[in-house]
Protein backbone atom coordinates (compact mmCIF):
# COMPACT_ATOMS: atom_id res chain seq x y z
CA UNK A 1 0.00 0.00 0.00
CA UNK A 2 1.02 3.62 -0.53
CA UNK A 3 2.64 5.67 2.26
CA UNK A 4 -0.54 7.74 2.51
CA UNK A 5 -2.70 4.62 2.92
CA UNK A 6 -0.33 3.21 5.54
CA UNK A 7 -0.56 6.44 7.54
CA UNK A 8 -4.37 6.37 7.27
CA UNK A 9 -4.51 2.77 8.46
CA UNK A 10 -2.15 3.63 11.32
CA UNK A 11 -4.37 6.57 12.31
CA UNK A 12 -7.46 4.33 12.24
CA UNK A 13 -5.67 1.77 14.42
CA UNK A 14 -4.62 4.46 16.88
CA UNK A 15 -8.17 5.74 17.04
CA UNK A 16 -9.50 2.25 17.74
CA UNK A 17 -6.93 1.80 20.50
CA UNK A 18 -7.83 5.17 22.03
CA UNK A 19 -11.52 4.30 21.89
CA UNK A 20 -10.93 0.99 23.67
CA UNK A 21 -8.77 2.73 26.27
CA UNK A 22 -11.43 5.36 26.83
CA UNK A 23 -14.07 2.68 27.31
CA UNK A 24 -11.90 1.14 30.04
CA UNK A 25 -11.57 4.50 31.74
CA UNK A 26 -15.30 5.00 31.77
CA UNK A 27 -15.70 1.67 33.48
CA UNK A 28 -13.06 2.55 36.05
CA UNK A 29 -13.80 6.21 36.82
CA UNK A 30 -16.84 7.96 38.24
CA UNK A 31 -17.28 10.07 35.12
CA UNK A 32 -18.37 9.57 31.51
CA UNK A 33 -15.91 12.23 30.35
CA UNK A 34 -12.19 11.99 29.66
CA UNK A 35 -10.35 13.15 32.77
CA UNK A 36 -7.48 15.39 33.73
CA UNK A 37 -5.33 14.53 36.75
CA UNK A 38 -3.69 17.45 38.60
CA UNK A 39 -0.06 16.88 39.50
CA UNK A 40 0.49 18.61 42.84
CA UNK A 41 3.80 19.36 44.52
CA UNK A 42 5.26 21.03 47.61
CA UNK A 43 3.19 22.16 50.64
CA UNK A 44 -0.61 22.11 50.86
CA UNK A 45 -1.11 25.77 49.90
CA UNK A 46 1.06 25.34 46.82
CA UNK A 47 -1.03 22.27 46.01
CA UNK A 48 -4.27 24.23 46.35
CA UNK A 49 -3.10 26.89 43.90
CA UNK A 50 -1.83 24.24 41.44
CA UNK A 51 -5.19 22.46 41.71
CA UNK A 52 -7.05 25.61 40.68
CA UNK A 53 -4.77 25.98 37.67
CA UNK A 54 -5.47 22.36 36.74
CA UNK A 55 -9.21 23.03 37.09
CA UNK A 56 -8.86 25.87 34.57
CA UNK A 57 -7.07 23.48 32.19
CA UNK A 58 -9.76 20.80 32.65
CA UNK A 59 -12.48 23.32 31.87
CA UNK A 60 -10.63 24.52 28.77
CA UNK A 61 -10.13 20.97 27.48
CA UNK A 62 -13.66 19.78 28.24
CA UNK A 63 -12.44 17.20 30.73
CA UNK A 64 -13.60 16.14 34.17
CA UNK A 65 -11.21 17.14 36.95
CA UNK A 66 -9.93 14.00 38.63
CA UNK A 67 -10.13 14.99 42.30
CA UNK A 68 -6.77 14.45 44.03
CA UNK A 69 -5.85 13.77 47.62
CA UNK A 70 -3.46 16.20 49.29
CA UNK A 71 -0.13 15.66 51.00
CA UNK A 72 0.12 17.32 54.42
CA UNK A 73 3.23 19.16 55.60
CA UNK A 74 6.23 16.93 56.15
CA UNK A 75 7.33 19.32 58.90
CA UNK A 76 4.00 19.07 60.72
CA UNK A 77 4.41 18.26 64.42
CA UNK A 78 0.89 16.76 64.73
CA UNK A 79 -0.61 13.47 63.57
CA UNK A 80 -1.25 14.84 60.08
CA UNK A 81 2.50 14.98 59.39
CA UNK A 82 3.19 13.64 55.89
CA UNK A 83 -0.25 12.03 55.63
CA UNK A 84 -2.47 11.91 52.55
CA UNK A 85 -5.66 13.91 53.14
CA UNK A 86 -8.80 13.06 51.10
CA UNK A 87 -10.17 15.77 48.85
CA UNK A 88 -13.53 15.89 50.66
CA UNK A 89 -11.77 16.74 53.93
CA UNK A 90 -10.44 19.91 52.30
CA UNK A 91 -12.86 21.18 49.65
CA UNK A 92 -16.57 20.93 48.89
CA UNK A 93 -16.97 18.76 45.79
CA UNK A 94 -20.49 20.04 45.07
CA UNK A 95 -19.15 23.58 44.96
CA UNK A 96 -16.29 22.64 42.63
CA UNK A 97 -18.74 20.96 40.26
CA UNK A 98 -20.36 24.33 39.68
CA UNK A 99 -17.19 25.22 37.78
CA UNK A 100 -16.00 21.95 36.19
CA UNK A 101 -17.22 18.31 36.13
CA UNK A 102 -15.36 16.10 38.59
CA UNK A 103 -14.39 12.44 38.82
CA UNK A 104 -12.84 10.21 41.46
CA UNK A 105 -10.47 7.27 41.31
CA UNK A 106 -11.78 3.86 42.34
CA UNK A 107 -10.37 2.61 45.64
CA UNK A 108 -9.79 -0.94 44.45
CA UNK A 109 -6.25 -1.96 43.57
CA UNK A 110 -7.71 -4.10 40.80
CA UNK A 111 -8.51 -0.95 38.83
CA UNK A 112 -4.95 0.37 38.77
CA UNK A 113 -4.03 -1.36 35.54
CA UNK A 114 -6.71 0.62 33.72
CA UNK A 115 -5.04 3.94 34.43
CA UNK A 116 -2.11 3.77 32.06
CA UNK A 117 -0.67 5.70 29.15
CA UNK A 118 -1.38 9.03 30.76
CA UNK A 119 0.47 12.12 29.57
CA UNK A 120 1.79 14.83 31.88
CA UNK A 121 1.58 18.30 30.37
CA UNK A 122 3.73 20.79 32.25
CA UNK A 123 3.97 24.56 31.94
CA UNK A 124 6.32 24.66 34.94
CA UNK A 125 9.42 22.75 36.01
CA UNK A 126 8.81 19.33 37.56
CA UNK A 127 10.84 17.67 40.28
CA UNK A 128 11.14 14.25 38.66
CA UNK A 129 11.70 12.30 41.85
CA UNK A 130 8.40 13.50 43.31
CA UNK A 131 6.18 12.42 40.43
CA UNK A 132 6.37 8.71 41.27
CA UNK A 133 5.55 9.36 44.93
CA UNK A 134 2.60 11.56 44.04
CA UNK A 135 1.18 9.05 41.55
CA UNK A 136 1.45 6.26 44.11
CA UNK A 137 -0.53 8.36 46.60
CA UNK A 138 -3.19 8.97 43.95
CA UNK A 139 -3.32 5.25 43.05
CA UNK A 140 -2.09 5.86 39.50
CA UNK A 141 0.70 3.79 37.92
CA UNK A 142 4.02 5.49 37.31
CA UNK A 143 5.19 7.07 35.11
CA UNK A 144 3.60 9.34 32.53
CA UNK A 145 4.98 10.58 29.26
CA UNK A 146 6.00 14.20 29.85
CA UNK A 147 5.37 16.99 27.41
CA UNK A 148 6.53 20.53 28.04
CA UNK A 149 4.09 23.36 27.37
CA UNK A 150 5.59 26.67 26.30
CA UNK A 151 3.38 29.73 26.61
CA UNK A 152 4.09 32.52 24.11
CA UNK A 153 4.60 34.89 27.02
CA UNK A 154 6.52 32.91 29.66
CA UNK A 155 6.13 34.09 33.21
CA UNK A 156 3.52 34.58 35.89
CA UNK A 157 -0.04 34.91 34.59
CA UNK A 158 1.03 34.28 31.01
CA UNK A 159 -1.97 32.12 30.04
CA UNK A 160 -4.90 34.52 29.90
CA UNK A 161 -7.78 32.65 28.23
CA UNK A 162 -9.22 29.15 27.95
CA UNK A 163 -8.48 29.28 24.23
CA UNK A 164 -4.79 29.80 25.01
CA UNK A 165 -4.85 26.63 27.14
CA UNK A 166 -6.23 24.66 24.19
CA UNK A 167 -3.60 26.17 21.88
CA UNK A 168 -0.80 25.15 24.26
CA UNK A 169 -2.06 21.58 24.36
CA UNK A 170 -2.47 21.39 20.58
CA UNK A 171 1.06 22.67 20.03
CA UNK A 172 2.45 20.14 22.51
CA UNK A 173 0.69 17.37 20.59
CA UNK A 174 2.16 18.63 17.32
CA UNK A 175 5.65 18.74 18.77
CA UNK A 176 6.41 22.44 18.93
CA UNK A 177 5.16 26.02 19.10
CA UNK A 178 3.49 27.25 15.96
CA UNK A 179 2.66 23.79 14.61
CA UNK A 180 -1.01 23.19 14.13
CA UNK A 181 -2.84 20.01 15.04
CA UNK A 182 -6.11 18.96 16.58
CA UNK A 183 -5.51 17.38 19.96
CA UNK A 184 -7.74 14.35 20.43
CA UNK A 185 -10.24 15.28 23.17
CA UNK A 186 -10.52 11.58 24.01
CA UNK A 187 -6.78 10.95 24.21
CA UNK A 188 -5.56 8.90 27.19
CA UNK A 189 -5.79 10.67 30.50
CA UNK A 190 -3.83 13.89 30.69
CA UNK A 191 -2.01 15.09 33.75
CA UNK A 192 -1.49 18.80 34.29
CA UNK A 193 1.12 20.73 36.22
CA UNK A 194 1.52 24.49 36.28
CA UNK A 195 2.22 27.09 38.94
CA UNK A 196 1.51 30.83 38.62
CA UNK A 197 0.99 30.37 34.87
CA UNK A 198 -2.77 30.98 34.65
CA UNK A 199 -3.83 34.61 34.47
CA UNK A 200 -5.63 36.20 37.43
CA UNK A 201 -9.11 36.37 35.77
CA UNK A 202 -8.99 32.61 35.03
CA UNK A 203 -7.91 31.80 38.59
CA UNK A 204 -10.56 34.05 40.12
CA UNK A 205 -13.25 32.26 38.11
CA UNK A 206 -12.02 28.91 39.45
CA UNK A 207 -11.46 30.16 43.02
CA UNK A 208 -15.13 31.07 43.40
CA UNK A 209 -15.97 27.37 43.22
CA UNK A 210 -13.27 26.08 45.56
CA UNK A 211 -15.14 26.45 48.82
CA UNK A 212 -13.67 24.66 51.82
CA UNK A 213 -15.34 21.52 53.14
CA UNK A 214 -18.61 22.07 55.04
CA UNK A 215 -17.16 21.02 58.41
CA UNK A 216 -14.32 23.53 57.97
CA UNK A 217 -16.70 26.38 57.18
CA UNK A 218 -18.96 25.44 60.11
CA UNK A 219 -15.99 25.36 62.47
CA UNK A 220 -14.76 28.78 61.36
CA UNK A 221 -18.23 30.25 61.81
CA UNK A 222 -18.46 28.77 65.31
CA UNK A 223 -15.03 30.11 66.27
CA UNK A 224 -15.79 33.62 64.99
CA UNK A 225 -19.08 33.67 66.86
CA UNK A 226 -17.42 32.41 70.04
CA UNK A 227 -14.55 34.90 69.93
CA UNK A 228 -16.23 37.98 68.51
CA UNK A 229 -19.96 37.48 68.98
CA UNK A 230 -20.62 37.76 65.27
CA UNK A 231 -19.12 41.27 65.11
CA UNK A 232 -16.72 42.39 62.31
CA UNK A 233 -13.05 41.61 62.78
CA UNK A 234 -9.65 42.02 61.16
CA UNK A 235 -7.89 38.73 60.35
CA UNK A 236 -4.09 38.65 60.34
CA UNK A 237 -1.81 36.02 58.85
CA UNK A 238 1.68 36.39 60.31
CA UNK A 239 4.03 33.94 58.60
CA UNK A 240 7.35 33.52 60.37
CA UNK A 241 9.92 31.18 58.83
CA UNK A 242 12.98 29.41 60.20
CA UNK A 243 14.70 29.36 56.79
CA UNK A 244 15.99 32.23 54.65
CA UNK A 245 13.91 31.37 51.55
CA UNK A 246 11.81 34.51 52.06
CA UNK A 247 14.79 36.81 52.50
CA UNK A 248 15.65 39.54 50.00
CA UNK A 249 17.91 42.36 51.14
CA UNK A 250 16.22 45.71 50.75
CA UNK A 251 12.76 44.12 50.56
CA UNK A 252 11.97 43.37 54.21
CA UNK A 253 9.45 40.63 54.86
CA UNK A 254 7.93 38.98 57.92
CA UNK A 255 9.04 35.67 56.38
CA UNK A 256 12.73 36.51 56.81
CA UNK A 257 14.30 35.55 60.17
CA UNK A 258 17.47 37.59 59.64
CA UNK A 259 17.98 40.60 61.91
CA UNK A 260 17.93 44.11 60.52
CA UNK A 261 15.34 46.40 58.93
CA UNK A 262 16.78 45.70 55.47
CA UNK A 263 15.75 42.03 55.90
CA UNK A 264 12.78 41.67 58.20
CA UNK A 265 9.80 43.35 59.84
CA UNK A 266 10.24 43.06 63.58
CA UNK A 267 7.57 42.49 66.23
CA UNK A 268 7.21 46.18 67.10
CA UNK A 269 6.55 47.05 63.45
CA UNK A 270 4.12 44.10 63.13
CA UNK A 271 2.18 45.30 66.18
CA UNK A 272 2.01 48.83 64.83
CA UNK A 273 0.79 47.65 61.43
CA UNK A 274 -1.94 45.51 62.97
CA UNK A 275 -3.20 48.51 64.94
CA UNK A 276 -3.28 50.69 61.81
CA UNK A 277 -5.08 48.00 59.78
CA UNK A 278 -7.73 47.58 62.51
CA UNK A 279 -8.27 51.32 62.65
CA UNK A 280 -8.55 51.56 58.85
CA UNK A 281 -11.17 48.79 58.87
CA UNK A 282 -12.98 50.41 61.81
CA UNK A 283 -13.09 47.13 63.76
CA UNK A 284 -12.44 46.40 67.43
CA UNK A 285 -11.67 42.68 67.06
CA UNK A 286 -8.53 41.07 65.61
CA UNK A 287 -7.80 37.41 64.87
CA UNK A 288 -4.11 36.47 64.54
CA UNK A 289 -3.19 33.29 62.63
CA UNK A 290 0.42 32.15 62.89
CA UNK A 291 2.46 28.97 63.35
CA UNK A 292 2.44 28.05 67.04
CA UNK A 293 4.72 27.01 68.55
CA UNK A 294 6.97 29.09 66.26
CA UNK A 295 9.52 27.49 63.97
CA UNK A 296 12.26 29.86 65.12
CA UNK A 297 13.08 30.45 68.80
CA UNK A 298 13.44 34.22 68.28
CA UNK A 299 9.63 34.38 67.90
CA UNK A 300 8.79 32.47 71.11
CA UNK A 301 7.40 35.59 72.80
CA UNK A 302 5.87 37.28 69.77
CA UNK A 303 2.29 35.98 69.84
CA UNK A 304 1.84 36.59 73.59
CA UNK A 305 3.15 40.14 73.12
CA UNK A 306 0.75 40.81 70.22
CA UNK A 307 -2.24 39.41 72.13
CA UNK A 308 -1.40 41.68 75.04
CA UNK A 309 -0.47 44.76 73.04
CA UNK A 310 -3.20 44.80 70.37
CA UNK A 311 -6.61 45.73 71.73
CA UNK A 312 -9.28 43.11 70.99
CA UNK A 313 -6.78 40.54 69.68
CA UNK A 314 -7.35 36.78 69.92
CA UNK A 315 -5.73 33.66 68.47
CA UNK A 316 -6.39 29.94 68.37
CA UNK A 317 -3.20 29.04 66.52
CA UNK A 318 -2.42 26.71 69.39
CA UNK A 319 -4.09 23.42 68.40
CA UNK A 320 -5.23 22.56 71.92
CA UNK A 321 -6.85 25.98 72.29
CA UNK A 322 -8.64 25.54 68.96
CA UNK A 323 -9.99 22.15 70.08
CA UNK A 324 -11.27 23.57 73.36
CA UNK A 325 -12.97 26.46 71.60
CA UNK A 326 -14.71 24.15 69.14
CA UNK A 327 -15.97 21.85 71.89
CA UNK A 328 -17.21 24.84 73.88
CA UNK A 329 -18.99 26.24 70.83
CA UNK A 330 -20.78 22.96 70.14
CA UNK A 331 -19.04 22.37 66.80
CA UNK A 332 -18.61 18.71 67.67
CA UNK A 333 -18.21 17.61 64.05
CA UNK A 334 -14.82 19.23 63.62
CA UNK A 335 -13.69 18.48 67.16
CA UNK A 336 -14.44 14.78 66.72
CA UNK A 337 -12.09 14.60 63.74
CA UNK A 338 -9.12 15.39 65.94
CA UNK A 339 -7.27 18.68 65.73
CA UNK A 340 -4.30 18.37 63.38
CA UNK A 341 -2.14 21.14 61.98
CA UNK A 342 -3.74 20.54 58.59
CA UNK A 343 -7.32 20.96 59.86
CA UNK A 344 -6.42 23.89 62.06
CA UNK A 345 -4.82 25.66 59.10
CA UNK A 346 -7.97 25.18 57.01
CA UNK A 347 -10.16 26.63 59.77
CA UNK A 348 -7.86 29.63 60.20
CA UNK A 349 -7.83 30.18 56.44
CA UNK A 350 -11.62 30.24 56.43
CA UNK A 351 -11.55 32.75 59.30
CA UNK A 352 -9.22 34.97 57.26
CA UNK A 353 -11.10 34.53 53.99
CA UNK A 354 -14.41 35.63 55.49
CA UNK A 355 -13.17 38.43 57.77
CA UNK A 356 -14.16 42.06 57.31
CA UNK A 357 -10.52 42.92 56.55
CA UNK A 358 -7.33 40.93 56.07
CA UNK A 359 -3.66 41.69 56.73
CA UNK A 360 -1.39 39.08 55.18
CA UNK A 361 2.22 38.07 54.63
CA UNK A 362 3.41 38.69 51.09
CA UNK A 363 5.42 35.87 49.42
CA UNK A 364 3.37 33.31 51.37
CA UNK A 365 1.14 30.89 49.43
CA UNK A 366 -1.03 30.60 52.57
CA UNK A 367 -1.77 34.31 52.27
CA UNK A 368 -1.96 33.96 48.48
CA UNK A 369 -4.85 31.51 48.71
CA UNK A 370 -6.72 33.88 51.04
CA UNK A 371 -6.08 36.87 48.83
CA UNK A 372 -7.40 34.94 45.81
CA UNK A 373 -10.55 33.78 47.59
CA UNK A 374 -11.31 37.22 49.01
CA UNK A 375 -10.88 38.87 45.64
CA UNK A 376 -13.05 36.22 43.99
CA UNK A 377 -15.76 36.88 46.59
CA UNK A 378 -15.51 40.64 46.13
CA UNK A 379 -14.14 41.27 49.63
CA UNK A 380 -11.85 44.27 49.86
CA UNK A 381 -9.66 45.67 52.62
CA UNK A 382 -6.73 43.31 52.00
CA UNK A 383 -3.28 44.64 52.89
CA UNK A 384 0.19 43.22 53.55
CA UNK A 385 2.84 43.72 56.19
CA UNK A 386 5.22 46.47 55.10
CA UNK A 387 2.86 47.77 52.40
CA UNK A 388 0.43 50.29 53.95
CA UNK A 389 -1.78 51.52 55.39
Steps between C-alpha positions, in 0.01 A plus 500: 500500500602862447662705779182707525284188541737359762477823700119493473486140619736586786278794599191276493679244718605769746145628516367151570757455776410837653131413486559169678716674760234763556236232548717346773533836670127550503460167671764588757426866577196675642456711188391450139746766384872476431684616811787724596715414802664792685863443590555673834831575668646667809293613803120495522450866404717457192291193419176696534617766255627235254164322527314815397728537199430138407126567535535784248679261262231232546228752422685620190550145371147381576622242749384394844739600778628186668480599867836446673592432859739743667833446671525666842811684618800277555610739775167475682541419870148350531350171384436637151875514431569366150156339474278488192181700559186415296363771275164512681676585827633817337258627235129475424460283190148628428634854489786406267255332263338837442817589310619173341378136494686279746597134523655277764737206485369159603641375830558145381854398412354286223420815303856632494592327177232698318667832571793483263644693209429833661685809381632771731479847349715749688524877469735510800810309607439158655703334772530158338556305819170620646278392212519129584418565866205720411358249251527221756302710749234561235487128410623561145779293342832670439617658280341727242638624173602862559437779256616854563256783433650831393279806531571779250551737791692302764461618855239549768144533370607437142200284403207740486212313333356150472574513128869552578494183713362303205763651269780398738374143510459481122853628445639247748324223308647626173849511645576870516375858517333623186417154365133440452317182591173395654560342838277197547250593774472130584874437520622295798477677831696822519682620806552871554761693693540876506570760766429874468448454125124561478394863482320659796152517334512124426608419856235725653231321299623165634556625857133591538416130482770371734313537826647321800333186632173555690645395837784751456262785421274406793797492736623842389153647545477352850843634596424851372171505687666374818787749489332808358127450547434528129650851484740612220867422547840541338676171419880492499728237351849537646735255329832458677757266346806323637672495159629787286292414190290814551798730544586773250726782614331835461154341481421425865248226565348335806611169346869584543657404836817704447551801727495851361241729341644430154397133543203464730202668664544471874233443765464869587434587135257205468306620805483853365378382160227286654374800697492718187320231297235458773446874514472524120238223502319662794489172695565427867577128463814339355573134426869406467592182309861386526704182546498408869728396651725708271755340271774737615582559868536877448119516462416309821361812669347669197142370507455561875631855453260567210201360691584727791593808300227504233159593636233238426750243369443124524662188355434128490819410315578267787333171401386414852338842537321456167365161612372642828330789324326269254374270775376799699322640195321172431674441166543134587540390138839662457613425854425130456735482202797579720685829479797469265716777360340440161142542627590793720660677204185452291281645776730800543503555124121506499507751787733722296312456173169610650624780728401863454864586424819301452867576566727239345861399445619562146701218333295244695277258306283471814426871470481465121211255523313737733564799279368307198185384678424844642543665163283235335229566760525876454637563850729800523719640776793264438845633589847358566765550764738775391264630230257752655279623644 
